[in-house]
Amino acid sequence: MNAPLQALTEDSDVLSEVRLVMSIITQVANADVLGELMERAKEAKQILDRKRAEFDAAETAFKDLKICIKDALRDVGISGSKLEGIATATITSKTVPTVRDWDTFYAWIMNNNMPQLLQKRVLQTGYKELRDQGIEIPGVEDFELEDLAFRVIK
């Protein structure tokens, strides 16, 4: 394993890991042998997969801990706490919309000329289904995104 990859597996600072991955990408761009490129990509993907699993586990633990902290704050009847040198925790809330009747909501949007309440993006799966049926949607056109599918062979 080359030095940047070895350092990436040992370093726990996420920002450092991102910088190292970018360094690997730069090195890969200068490589001239496809086999070497594929081997480096395999190593980088294995590291990313391992780090993603670590991140997912840490994120789940953090979410669970936040629930426990909120419960503990509520149990003692306070909405926040500060432990000097450790952290502050404050229960916050915000009002967000949830649509219970989409037909009524869409009708209201149309009747009141309020399209700004909707996100401006096309659902890819719905668009593909209509396109595959030969239905053209005015104002929308295909755009090809190119990527590289890469799987590690075990």
N, C-alpha and C positions, 0 to 999 in steps of 0.2 A: 504494500500500500504506500503511495507517495506521501510526502511530508504534510501537505495541506489536508489530505484525507485523514491521516493519523491524528493531526491536531484537531480536526473537526470532531472525531469520535471522543476525544478526551476533554474538550472544552465545553463547559456548560453554559456559557454566556451566549444567548441567542443571537445578539448583534454580531459577535465575533464569528459565530457559525455562518451567518448570512454572508459576511465579508469573505470568509474562507470559500464558501460555495461560489461566490462571484470570482474569486481568484482561480478556482478550479475551472470555471467556465472560460475564463481568459486563457488559461493554459490549454484547454481543450481546443479553443479556436485556433491555436497555433500548431496543434498536432497535425501530422500529415498522413497518418496511417489509420485507416478505418477501424482496424482491430483494436488499436490503442484507444481510439475514441470510444468504441463500444465498451471496452473494459472500464475505462474511467467513468462512463455514464452508469454502468452497472454498479460500481462502488459508490458513486454519489447517490444513486437511487436507493441503495440499501441503507445508506446513512440517513437519507431523508425519511425513509419509511420508519426506521428505528426512532428518529427524533420526533416524527409525527405521532408515533404511538406514545412516546414519553410525554409529549405535549398534551395529547388527548387525555391521558391519565391524570396529569397535573390539572388540566382544566376541569375535569369531572370532580376531582378532589376539592378544588377551589369553589366550585358551585355548591357542593355539598356543605362545605364549611360556611359559606355565606348564609345558607339556609339555617344552619345551626346557630350562627351568630344572631341572625334576625330573631329566631325563636327565643334565644337567651335574653336579648334586649327587651322583647315583648314581655317575657316572664317577670322581669323586674320592673316593668312599667316605664321604660325609657326608650327614646327613639335614637339615641346615639351614645357613644362612649369614646374616650381617648385614653390610651395607655401610653404614657410618655416613653419615647424611644422605640415603640413597637408599631402602633397604627392607630388610626381613627376609624370608627365604623358608625355610619349614620343610615337609618332607614329612610329612603326617599321613595316618592311615588310620582307618577305622571299619568295623565289621562291620554289614552290611545284609542283610536276607533276600532270597533269590531262590527262587521256588517252581518246582520241577522237575516236580511231579505235582499238579496242581490237584485232581483227584478225591480223592486220598489226603489232601491238605491239608484240603479241605472236610469230609471224613468225620471227620478228627481233631478239627476245630473243633466239629462237631456232637456227637461222642461225649464231648468234654471240656467242653462248654458254654463255649467261648472266643470268642464273637463279637467281643470287643474287638480281635482280631487283624485285623479287616477295617475298611476305611474306611466311614463311614456316609454314603454317597451313592448315589443311583440312577444307573446309566448311562443317559444321556438317549436314545441311539439305540436301545438295547434296549427301554427303556420305550415309546418311540414305536412301535416295531415291534409290540409286544404290544398296545398300545392300538389301533393301526390294524387289528389282527385281531379287535378286540372283546373282548379278554381284560382283565378287571378284576383289579387286584392289590390285595388288602386292605391298608388302612392307607396307601395312596398316592393322592394326588389331583393333578389338573392345576393348575398355577399359571402364569398368563400373564405373561411378562416383556415389557415394552414397550420398544422401542428405536427409533431412527431410522436407516434405511439411507441413507447418503449417499455418492454417487460423483461424482467430478469428471469433467465432460465435457471431453474434450481437443479 
